[in-house]
Amino acid sequence: MEDREIVTLFWQRDERALQAAADKYGGYCRAVARNILADEQDAEECLNDTWLNAWNSIPPHRPETLAGYLAKLTRYAALKRWRDERAQKRGGGEAALVYEELADCIPARCGPDEALAEKELAELLRRFLAQLPATQRRVFLCRYWYFDSIAAIAAQFGFSESKVKSMLHRSRKRLRDLLNKEGFAI
Amino acid sequence: MTSDQILDAIGLADETWVADAKANIAAQPRKTTVSVHRRVRRVALLAAVVSLFFTVTAYALGSPAGILSWSLSRGLGQNDFRFLPAYERQVGFPVSAVEEFSNGYRFRELSLVHSSPVDAEGNALAEYLGLDLAYEKADAPDVYLDVEPAALSNEENAPPATETREVGGVTVRYHYSVYMAVPADYRPTAEEEARVASGELQIGYGSDAVQVNPCATIGFVIGDVRYTLLCFADYDADYMFQMAAELLAA
């Protein structure tokens, strides 16, 4: 079923929308959850949250890219669960490594109390991603949006793992430079 | 600012980009099937190739589970090339590098890179130090030189070298590939299909327009140290081998 037809079912409040979305993107969303959460059961519960959130948000949303929209809901739910588990010193998956890598992007001058407003930071990240060459952007998002392992990214793109590391390394440097340059221009 | 904030901001990325990142894997049944078959065939071919890009040594680290992932962190950049000897002392091996190549690329920055391979249980297997040098040239993409312990990389999935030469007694491998981002309804030409099958072209579906990103790399090992020179540019073998020769002569 085409995405357009699935979204129409959501708008018509036809519950077949949920089954259609699960059939088409269940595996995809499960992979997103599984990357962040080490536990299979947690990942399944996260998927259930995804379908519920999709039902509650479409309408009013009419996503043009259903895969990206559903994956975003899954990522949000999985991260929330991971953060709750981290507070209780549980959890695993790639999330811990991703957090550590991203800490490298925080400019040295930026202390814990100095933060861009959420909206400004999102806009800055959008500009950062827009200026990346397409392949670098895909690799960056695979790591920091999807939480894919380095090995998985290397296999997907047919790269060596050291090449993936180099690309991410450079992307993080560009992000840090951009944050450093514009992080205090509020 | 925290990693949480950056992660949340990344989460708001344009959905088209998010879907494009997985364009070969997400719900496009026909193309996904073809891509998987090509990937499986290519991995099988690579496994049979005798001369891999680099010797696989990572499993010598001793973990039966192998290396699951990496943790990387990077120090502050150093803009003065004269500090290279100080960095060599930190990493524990000499580095063969130049401040300027004959083709006009000039040193811009170097930094330490900390790498920790992690096994399936999340245990850090070791701690390695390497160096990352960036070179720049007017109206040209940057060139990056990675210098790291040869044991770091798991190169099982590395594509076969496009060309190999002996330079000053050292085996140097050149690899060139092209990555095309194309719209979802793009139909590859017969020539493009053949290039995908040979491993010199990779196609990702889901972008707004056709974008081509060439990538040229050169690699060699001196003792226990691996050098990788990388550039997202359409540089041919002679151009890259010349840079390798200058590094080896440094």
Interface residues (C-beta under 8 A of the other chain):
Chain A: K24 Y25 Y28 P63 E64 T65 A67 G68 Y69 A71 K72 R75 Y76 L79 R83 G92 E94 A96 L97 V98 Y99 E100 E101 L102 A103 D104 C105 I106 P107 A108 C110 P112 E114 A115 L116 E118 L121 A122 L124 L125 R126 L129 P133 A134 T135 Q136 R137 R138 V139 L141 C142 Y144 W145 Y146 S149 I150 A151 A154 A155 Q156 F157 G158 F159 S160 E161 S162 K163 K165 S166 L168 H169 R170 R172 K173 L175 L179 G183
Chain B: M1 T2 S3 D4 Q5 I6 L7 D8 A9 I10 G11 L12 A13 D14 E15 T16 W17 V18 A19 D20 A21 K22 A23 N24 I25 A26 A27 R39 R42 V43 F53 F54 I67 L68 S69 W70 S71 L72 S73 R74 L76 G77 V113 S115 V118 G122 D132 Y144 D146 E148 L152 S153 N154 E155 N157 A158 P159 S177 Y179 A181 G199 Q202 G204 S207 Q211 N213 C215 T217 R226 T228 L230 F232
